[in-house]
Amino acid sequence: MRCRALVLALLFLALPALAEERKGRTRVSANGLFSVFLVEVAPGQCRLEVTKESGPVWQLPQCLGTVDDFFFVSNDGERVWVLWPLVEKGKPPPPPPKVKGKKQKRPKGPPAWANVAVAAQYDSKGNRLQEKRLTELLNTRQLSEVRQLTHHFKWLEGTLGIPGTGPRLTDAGVVEFEPVGGTTQRLTF
């Protein structure tokens, strides 16, 4: 009986080691020379890989997203755009202190959750070169089209059950996508 319990305990401890790596969708550069994909080695452990037909070009041992996010590589293989279709809401600022006898004013502008990065460009060293916030892609009125969840939001057409055309890389090497309620956006390398 003890032996069986010991075997079960060892098997239970070994399960995480037996888990397979998860690999995201491979996307090819516009000139067809480079490919990019993210590998989730274990929860919280990732590796971004840029390869050529002849083999690996560079790897970055960082979780720049998840295997479900969109990665696009430049024609020189040195830069990658990441689009995060499911984004965690930013923390709202604390409310202003109440002043007795004064009416509280509503803050103007977009809600705090909309001022988070939804796309970023990285180089082969992991440096963030550029980023796009939702407020740069949609005006305040268009933000009502964003799909709100408890702690996250969905903003990108053609993803996560939102109708439309998903993000894509054009022949000219430009990343194109449509945010909900908005017009086609373009990101250049």
C-alpha positions as CSV (number, residue, x, y, z in Angstrom):
1,M,0.0,0.0,0.0
2,R,2.8,2.4,0.9
3,C,4.6,1.6,-2.4
4,R,1.5,2.5,-4.4
5,A,1.1,5.8,-2.5
6,L,4.8,6.6,-3.2
7,V,4.4,5.8,-6.9
8,L,1.3,8.0,-7.1
9,A,3.0,10.8,-5.3
10,L,6.1,10.7,-7.6
11,L,3.8,10.6,-10.7
12,F,1.9,13.6,-9.4
13,L,5.1,15.5,-8.9
14,A,6.4,14.6,-12.3
15,L,3.3,15.7,-14.2
16,P,4.5,19.3,-14.8
17,A,7.7,18.0,-16.2
18,L,5.7,15.8,-18.6
19,A,3.7,18.7,-19.9
20,E,4.4,19.5,-23.5
21,E,5.5,22.8,-24.8
22,R,2.8,24.9,-26.5
23,K,3.7,26.6,-29.7
24,G,1.9,29.6,-31.2
25,R,1.0,30.0,-34.8
26,T,4.0,30.6,-37.1
27,R,3.9,33.7,-39.2
28,V,6.2,34.5,-42.1
29,S,7.7,37.9,-43.0
30,A,6.4,39.6,-46.1
31,N,9.5,38.7,-48.1
32,G,9.2,35.0,-47.0
33,L,12.6,34.8,-45.4
34,F,11.8,34.8,-41.7
35,S,9.3,33.2,-39.4
36,V,8.3,34.0,-35.9
37,F,6.4,32.1,-33.2
38,L,6.2,32.0,-29.4
39,V,6.8,28.8,-27.4
40,E,5.3,28.4,-23.9
41,V,7.8,26.1,-22.2
42,A,5.9,26.1,-18.9
43,P,3.4,28.6,-17.3
44,G,5.2,31.9,-17.1
45,Q,8.2,30.6,-19.1
46,C,8.3,31.5,-22.8
47,R,10.6,31.9,-25.7
48,L,10.1,34.0,-28.8
49,E,11.8,32.5,-31.9
50,V,12.7,34.0,-35.2
51,T,13.9,31.5,-37.7
52,K,15.0,31.2,-41.4
53,E,14.7,28.1,-43.5
54,S,18.3,27.3,-42.5
55,G,17.5,27.4,-38.8
56,P,17.2,29.7,-35.8
57,V,18.2,33.4,-36.2
58,W,17.5,34.5,-32.7
59,Q,15.6,33.6,-29.6
60,L,14.3,35.7,-26.7
61,P,13.6,34.0,-23.4
62,Q,10.7,36.2,-22.5
63,C,6.9,36.0,-22.4
64,L,6.0,38.9,-24.7
65,G,2.5,37.5,-24.9
66,T,0.8,34.1,-25.1
67,V,0.6,31.5,-27.8
68,D,-2.8,33.0,-28.7
69,D,-1.4,36.5,-29.5
70,F,-0.4,37.7,-32.9
71,F,3.3,38.0,-33.8
72,F,4.7,39.5,-37.0
73,V,8.3,39.7,-38.1
74,S,10.0,42.3,-40.2
75,N,11.7,41.6,-43.6
76,D,15.2,41.9,-42.0
77,G,14.2,39.5,-39.1
78,E,15.3,42.0,-36.5
79,R,12.0,43.4,-35.2
80,V,8.6,41.9,-34.2
81,W,5.2,43.4,-33.7
82,V,2.9,41.8,-31.0
83,L,-0.8,42.4,-30.9
84,W,-2.6,41.3,-27.8
85,P,-6.3,40.7,-28.6
86,L,-7.2,40.0,-24.9
87,V,-5.9,42.7,-22.6
88,E,-6.0,43.1,-18.9
89,K,-7.6,46.3,-17.8
90,G,-5.4,48.9,-16.2
91,K,-6.1,49.9,-12.7
92,P,-8.2,53.1,-12.5
93,P,-6.8,56.1,-10.7
94,P,-8.0,56.7,-7.1
95,P,-11.1,58.9,-6.9
96,P,-10.4,62.5,-6.0
97,P,-11.1,63.4,-2.4
98,K,-14.6,64.6,-1.7
99,V,-15.0,68.3,-0.8
100,K,-18.0,69.1,1.3
101,G,-20.5,71.2,-0.5
102,K,-18.9,70.8,-3.9
103,K,-20.4,68.7,-6.7
104,Q,-18.1,66.0,-8.0
105,K,-17.1,66.4,-11.7
106,R,-16.8,63.5,-14.0
107,P,-13.3,63.0,-15.3
108,K,-13.0,64.0,-19.0
109,G,-11.5,61.7,-21.6
110,P,-11.3,58.0,-22.1
111,P,-11.7,55.6,-19.2
112,A,-8.5,54.5,-17.4
113,W,-8.8,50.9,-18.7
114,A,-8.4,52.1,-22.3
115,N,-5.0,53.7,-21.7
116,V,-3.1,50.4,-21.9
117,A,-0.8,49.0,-24.6
118,V,-2.5,46.7,-27.0
119,A,0.4,46.3,-29.4
120,A,4.2,46.7,-29.2
121,Q,7.3,46.3,-31.3
122,Y,10.4,44.6,-30.0
123,D,13.9,44.1,-31.2
124,S,16.0,40.9,-31.0
125,K,17.3,42.0,-27.6
126,G,13.8,42.4,-26.1
127,N,13.8,46.2,-26.1
128,R,10.4,47.7,-26.6
129,L,10.8,50.1,-29.6
130,Q,7.2,51.3,-30.0
131,E,3.8,50.7,-28.5
132,K,0.2,51.5,-29.4
133,R,-2.4,52.2,-26.7
134,L,-6.1,51.5,-27.3
135,T,-6.7,55.3,-27.0
136,E,-4.4,55.9,-30.0
137,L,-6.5,53.5,-32.2
138,L,-10.1,54.4,-31.1
139,N,-11.7,57.7,-30.1
140,T,-13.7,58.0,-26.9
141,R,-17.0,57.3,-28.7
142,Q,-15.7,54.2,-30.4
143,L,-14.5,52.7,-27.1
144,S,-18.1,51.7,-26.4
145,E,-17.6,48.9,-29.1
146,V,-14.9,47.3,-27.0
147,R,-16.1,44.0,-25.5
148,Q,-15.8,44.3,-21.7
149,L,-15.1,41.4,-19.4
150,T,-14.5,41.5,-15.7
151,H,-10.8,42.0,-15.7
152,H,-10.0,42.1,-19.4
153,F,-11.3,43.5,-22.7
154,K,-11.4,42.3,-26.3
155,W,-10.8,44.9,-29.0
156,L,-9.6,43.3,-32.2
157,E,-11.9,42.2,-35.0
158,G,-11.5,38.7,-36.4
159,T,-10.3,37.4,-33.0
160,L,-11.9,35.8,-29.9
161,G,-15.3,35.5,-31.5
162,I,-15.5,39.1,-32.7
163,P,-16.6,39.2,-36.4
164,G,-14.3,40.7,-39.0
165,T,-11.0,40.1,-40.6
166,G,-8.1,39.2,-38.3
167,P,-4.7,40.9,-38.2
168,R,-2.5,40.3,-41.2
169,L,0.9,41.2,-42.8
170,T,0.6,42.8,-46.2
171,D,3.0,42.2,-49.1
172,A,4.5,45.6,-48.4
173,G,5.5,44.4,-44.9
174,V,2.9,46.4,-43.0
175,V,0.7,44.9,-40.2
176,E,-3.0,45.7,-40.8
177,F,-5.9,45.2,-38.4
178,E,-9.3,46.6,-37.5
179,P,-10.1,47.5,-33.9
180,V,-13.8,47.1,-33.1
181,G,-15.8,50.2,-34.2
182,G,-12.7,51.7,-35.9
183,T,-11.1,51.8,-39.2
184,T,-8.1,49.8,-40.6
185,Q,-4.9,50.6,-38.7
186,R,-1.4,50.0,-40.0
187,L,1.8,49.4,-38.1
188,T,5.2,49.7,-39.9
189,F,8.5,48.1,-38.9
